[in-house]
Structures are given as structure tokens and as C-alpha cells.
Amino acid sequence: MSESALEPATEPAPRKLRSSLAPSDLIFRLVARGGGGLVLLITGGIGIFLAYQAKPTLQTYGWKFFTEQSWQPEANQIGVAAILFGTVVVATIAIAISFPLAVATALYITEWAPRGLKKSLVAVVDLMVAVPSIVYGLWGFFLLQPRVIHLSRWITDFFGWIPIFKVDTDPDAAVFDGATYASSAFIAGIVVAMMVMPIACAVMREVFDQTPAGEREAALALGSTSWGVVRAVVLPFGRGGIIGGTMLGLGRALGETIAVVMIVSPLFEINWHVLQSGSITISSMIALRYGEAQGSQLNALMAAGLVLFVITLIVNLIAGFVVARSRSGAGTEI
């Protein structure tokens, strides 16, 4: 055996690692950080501007601004209790209606719709997001409201013993008083729900589509039914998307303006009867009063806008925290 064969093999030289980023990665990181910083800067700027404009009103009225129901600047009575209550009621009704519709539509598109129909349904849902608010308002006022008032009366007849479904009218009257049931928070909530549903559905659909195929096949191999796959794999995997889509829809429901203005009849008092005419939201009140507001009245509207801004910010922060705690796929189990 030759001496060269007995010599130990030469170890390869260690590869030099570059600690610095490539120019393309560096540019991408700077652009991403700049975009994120710009969003935070704009959001903070809006909050600071609203707080500065609202400062005189908050100093003048103090906590009474949050407990007073009336909005009469000429009588020195300004408060957001009633409009804040109306905002929460309309948004709650919208989410209660849109959530099951969004989940069911997203599941049907991703799980059961034929391939040819799936593309058409996705296109229709995406187009619904682009429909202007005023179109939904016209649809709700002229087409939906004359029909929903009969549904409201039916709910009152059978569930009027529940305080929120009670309407102050004579059930035995010879002539149906449709005006009492029109322009209610319930009708406004239905219209807003139709605007919110496509947004939530689009987010949920994208998350459901990302469910790992291996886990689907494993569930089927173990004898699971189609609904069993959805219940044990798709829904746990898409939990974050469901929460995120719902919160995104809630954010729009809280700030919807034109459609609510066209439906509700302004009422500056807390109305617990959601089927009865009369309600108001913060965004619709600002839209109605902004054109004629000056001086202290304009500052009061800015204070109301600040309240809506803070509520929306809190909702989104809670949504981000919940989504982070229940990330998609974390709870998947076969």
C-alpha cells in the first residue's frame, strides 16, 4: 500500500459565511419597516389631531360627556351615551347576522362548491366588497325596509316578552302601524351585515384554503366524514382567520356611515327596543351635523370621533392579541 493512501484525508476549508444582508434583502427590510412605521405614524397623527380638537369639549363637560344622552349644543347639553349605545347595538346586530353567513359561505366555497362554481362565487363575494355604501343604503331603504317591518312585527308578536324585542304599539290595532317598525336599529344592522359579510368571508376563505392537505387526507383515512374533516381539521386550523375576519368586519360595522344615515331615524336617547324606530350612531351623527357645525360644536363632533377612534383601536388590539394566541393550525387535532 502506498504512503499516500495512508495519509489522512485533507479536511475541506470552512466556508465563509456572510453576516451582512444581500442588497435586495436590505432594501426589502427597509421598505417593510418604513411602511410599518408610516402606518403607525399616520394612526398616531390621527389620534393626536382628534385629541387636540376634542380637548376643549372634554375639559368643559368632563365625564358628563360620556353619560349625557342629549345632543343639543344650543342648550349646552352634549353627550355620547345615546349615540355610543346605538353604535354598539347596530354593530352587534350586524355581527350576529353576518358571522354565521360568512362562516357558512366560506366553508361552502372551500369544501363543497364545484370547481366551476367556486370561481364564480369567489368573484361575486369579492365584488360585494367593492359595492359602495350608498348602494347598500338605497337597497336597504327602498327594497329591504318595507319587507323587514313585517318580520319585526312577527318577532314582536312572538318574542315581545323579551324587553329588547318589545315595541310600544297596539298589537290589536285595526291598521298596521309600519312607521313604528321602520328606521330601526334592527334594519340598519341587517344592511350593515350585508356590507360586513363579504369582508369577513374573504378572510376566512383564504385561511380555510391553506389547511394542510395531509391533515385532511389523514382525517379521511381514519374514516372521518366530510363534516368531520371540517369540524376536526378546517375549523381549528382557521380559528385565527375566523377571529380576524370577524373583528375586521366589526371594525367596519362600528364606523359605517352613509347606509346607517339613510336607514335610521335619529333619536338622541338610549332606545332598548331594537325593533322600534329611532336610533343613532357616532359616524352617522357626525355625518348629519358636520355641515352646520362651527366652533365648539365642531370640537364636540371631534370628541365623538375620538371616542369612535379609541373604540375601534381597542377592538383591533384585542383582535390582534386573540389571533396571536390562537394562530391558525395551533389547535388542529384529528
C-alpha positions in Angstrom: 0.0 0.0 0.0 1.4 3.4 -1.0 2.3 6.0 1.6 -0.2 8.5 0.0 -3.1 6.1 0.8 -2.1 6.0 4.5 -2.1 9.8 4.8 -5.2 11.3 6.4 -7.7 13.0 4.1 -7.4 16.7 3.9 -10.4 18.4 5.6 -12.2 20.9 3.4 -11.7 24.6 4.3 -14.6 26.1 6.3 -17.0 28.0 4.1 -17.0 31.7 4.8 -20.4 33.0 5.9 -21.6 36.5 5.1 -23.0 38.3 8.1 -24.3 41.2 6.0 -27.6 41.1 4.1 -27.8 41.0 0.4 -28.7 44.3 -1.2 -32.2 43.1 -2.2 -32.9 41.8 1.3 -31.7 45.0 2.8 -33.9 47.1 0.5 -36.9 44.9 1.3 -36.3 45.2 5.1 -36.1 48.9 4.9 -39.2 49.2 2.8 -41.2 46.9 5.1 -40.0 48.8 8.2 -40.8 52.1 6.5 -44.3 51.0 5.6 -45.0 49.8 9.1 -43.6 52.9 10.6 -45.6 55.1 8.3 -48.8 53.3 9.3 -48.1 53.8 12.9 -47.2 57.5 12.3 -50.5 58.1 10.4 -52.5 56.4 13.1 -50.8 58.3 15.8 -51.2 61.5 14.0 -55.0 60.9 13.6 -55.3 60.2 17.3 -53.3 63.3 18.3 -55.3 65.5 16.0 -58.6 64.2 17.3 -57.4 64.5 20.9 -56.3 68.1 20.4 -59.5 69.1 18.7 -61.6 67.3 21.4 -59.7 68.8 24.4 -61.9 71.9 24.8 -65.1 69.8 24.9 -63.7 67.2 27.3 -62.4 70.0 29.6 -65.8 71.7 29.5 -68.1 68.7 30.1 -65.7 66.2 31.7 -67.2 62.8 32.5 -70.7 64.2 31.8 -69.8 64.0 28.1 -69.9 60.2 28.3 -73.1 60.0 30.4 -75.3 62.6 28.8 -77.7 61.3 26.2 -78.9 64.5 24.6 -77.0 66.3 21.8 -78.2 69.9 21.9 -75.3 72.3 21.7 -77.6 75.3 21.7 -78.9 74.2 25.2 -75.3 73.3 26.4 -76.2 69.6 26.5 -73.8 67.4 24.7 -73.1 63.7 25.4 -72.3 60.5 23.6 -74.2 58.0 25.8 -77.1 57.5 23.4 -75.0 57.6 20.2 -72.4 55.2 21.7 -75.2 52.8 22.7 -76.7 53.0 19.2 -73.3 52.3 17.6 -72.8 49.2 19.7 -76.3 47.9 19.1 -76.1 48.3 15.3 -72.6 46.7 15.2 -73.7 43.9 17.4 -76.8 43.1 15.2 -74.6 43.3 12.1 -72.0 40.8 13.5 -74.7 38.5 14.9 -76.2 38.2 11.4 -73.0 38.3 9.3 -70.9 35.9 11.3 -72.8 32.7 10.6 -73.3 33.7 7.0 -69.6 34.4 6.5 -68.5 31.1 8.0 -71.1 29.1 6.1 -70.3 30.8 2.8 -66.5 30.4 3.3 -66.9 26.7 4.2 -69.1 26.0 1.2 -66.7 27.7 -1.2 -63.7 25.9 0.1 -65.2 22.5 0.9 -68.3 21.7 -1.2 -68.6 24.0 -4.1 -67.9 22.5 -7.5 -64.7 23.8 -9.1 -66.5 25.8 -11.8 -68.9 27.3 -9.4 -66.2 28.1 -6.9 -64.6 30.7 -9.1 -67.9 32.4 -9.7 -68.7 32.5 -6.0 -65.3 33.9 -5.1 -65.7 36.7 -7.8 -69.2 37.5 -6.5 -68.1 37.8 -2.9 -65.1 39.9 -3.8 -67.4 42.2 -5.9 -69.7 42.6 -2.9 -66.8 44.2 -1.0 -66.4 46.8 -3.7 -70.1 47.9 -3.8 -70.4 51.5 -2.5 -72.1 52.1 0.9 -74.7 54.3 -0.7 -75.9 51.5 -2.9 -76.4 49.3 0.1 -78.3 52.2 1.8 -80.6 52.6 -1.2 -81.2 48.8 -1.3 -82.0 48.8 2.4 -84.3 51.8 2.3 -86.3 51.0 -0.8 -86.3 47.2 -1.0 -85.4 45.7 2.4 -87.1 48.0 4.9 -90.7 47.6 3.6 -90.4 43.8 4.0 -88.4 43.7 7.2 -91.0 45.7 9.1 -93.3 42.6 8.8 -90.5 40.4 10.2 -90.1 42.9 13.0 -93.8 42.7 13.8 -93.7 38.9 13.8 -90.7 38.9 16.2 -92.6 41.3 18.4 -95.8 39.2 18.4 -94.0 36.0 19.5 -91.0 37.3 21.4 -92.2 40.7 22.7 -92.0 39.3 26.3 -88.2 39.9 25.8 -87.6 43.6 26.6 -85.3 44.3 23.6 -88.0 42.9 21.2 -90.8 44.9 22.7 -92.4 47.7 20.6 -94.6 50.4 22.0 -97.6 49.9 19.8 -101.1 48.5 19.9 -100.9 44.9 18.7 -104.7 44.8 18.2 -104.9 47.9 16.1 -107.1 47.7 13.0 -104.3 49.2 10.8 -100.8 48.0 10.9 -98.5 50.9 12.0 -95.5 50.2 9.9 -93.8 53.5 10.7 -93.2 52.3 14.3 -91.1 49.4 13.0 -89.3 51.3 10.2 -85.9 53.1 10.5 -84.9 50.9 13.4 -81.5 49.7 14.6 -82.5 46.2 13.5 -83.0 47.2 9.9 -79.8 49.2 9.9 -78.0 46.2 11.4 -79.2 43.9 8.6 -77.9 46.4 6.0 -74.6 46.7 7.7 -74.4 42.9 8.0 -74.6 42.6 4.2 -71.7 45.0 3.9 -69.6 43.2 6.6 -70.2 39.6 5.5 -68.1 39.7 2.2 -65.1 41.1 4.1 -65.2 38.5 6.8 -65.9 35.7 4.3 -62.9 36.7 2.1 -60.5 36.5 5.1 -62.0 33.2 6.3 -61.9 31.7 2.9 -58.3 32.4 2.4 -57.4 30.8 5.7 -59.6 27.7 5.1 -57.9 27.2 1.7 -54.5 27.0 3.4 -55.5 24.0 5.5 -52.8 21.3 5.0 -53.9 18.6 2.6 -52.1 16.0 4.6 -54.2 16.6 7.6 -57.4 16.5 5.5 -56.3 13.1 4.0 -55.4 11.7 7.4 -58.8 12.5 8.8 -60.5 10.9 5.8 -58.2 7.9 6.1 -59.3 7.4 9.7 -62.9 7.2 8.5 -64.0 10.8 9.1 -66.9 12.3 7.1 -66.7 15.5 5.1 -68.3 17.4 8.0 -65.9 15.6 10.4 -62.9 16.9 8.4 -64.4 20.5 8.6 -65.0 20.2 12.4 -61.7 18.5 13.3 -59.3 20.0 10.9 -60.5 23.0 8.9 -62.2 25.0 11.7 -59.4 24.5 14.3 -56.8 25.4 11.7 -58.7 28.5 10.6 -59.5 29.7 14.1 -57.3 32.8 13.7 -58.8 33.6 10.4 -62.3 33.4 11.8 -61.5 35.7 14.6 -59.5 38.1 12.4 -62.3 38.3 9.8 -65.0 38.8 12.4 -63.0 41.6 14.1 -62.3 43.2 10.7 -66.0 43.2 10.0 -66.7 44.6 13.4 -64.4 47.5 12.7 -66.3 48.4 9.6 -69.6 47.9 11.3 -68.7 50.4 14.0 -67.7 53.0 11.5 -70.3 52.6 8.8 -71.9 55.9 7.9 -73.9 56.5 4.8 -76.0 53.3 4.9 -77.0 54.0 8.5 -77.8 57.6 7.8 -80.2 56.5 5.1 -82.0 53.9 7.3 -82.2 55.1 10.9 -84.4 57.9 12.3 -82.1 60.0 14.5 -83.0 59.6 18.2 -80.7 61.0 20.9 -81.7 58.8 23.7 -81.0 55.2 24.7 -83.5 53.0 22.9 -83.5 49.5 24.2 -86.2 48.4 21.7 -84.1 47.4 18.7 -87.2 46.7 16.5 -88.7 50.2 17.1 -88.0 53.3 15.1 -85.2 55.5 16.3 -81.5 55.1 16.8 -78.2 56.9 16.1 -74.6 56.0 15.7 -71.4 58.1 16.2 -70.5 58.1 12.5 -74.0 58.9 11.2 -74.3 61.7 13.8 -71.1 63.2 12.6 -72.2 63.0 9.0 -75.5 64.7 9.8 -74.1 67.5 12.0 -70.7 68.2 10.4 -72.0 70.5 7.6 -73.5 73.0 10.1 -71.0 72.7 12.9 -68.8 75.5 13.9 -66.6 76.4 16.9 -67.5 74.4 20.0 -70.0 72.3 18.1 -67.2 71.2 15.7 -65.0 70.4 18.7 -67.8 68.3 20.2 -68.0 66.3 16.9 -64.3 65.8 17.0 -64.6 64.5 20.6 -67.3 62.0 19.4 -64.9 60.9 16.6 -62.1 60.4 19.2 -64.4 58.1 21.1 -65.1 56.0 18.0 -61.4 56.0 17.1 -60.4 54.7 20.6 -63.1 52.0 20.5 -62.0 50.8 17.0 -58.4 50.8 18.1 -59.2 48.8 21.2 -61.2 46.3 19.1 -58.3 45.8 16.7 -55.8 45.4 19.5 -57.9 42.8 21.2 -58.3 41.0 17.8 -54.6 41.0 17.3 -54.0 39.6 20.7 -56.6 36.9 20.3 -55.3 35.9 16.8 -51.8 35.7 18.1 -52.9 33.4 21.0 -55.0 31.2 18.6 -52.9 31.2 15.5 -54.2 29.1 12.6 -53.3 25.5 12.9 -52.4 25.6 16.5 -55.4 23.7 17.7 -55.7 21.2 14.8 -56.5 17.7 16.0 -57.6 14.6 14.2 
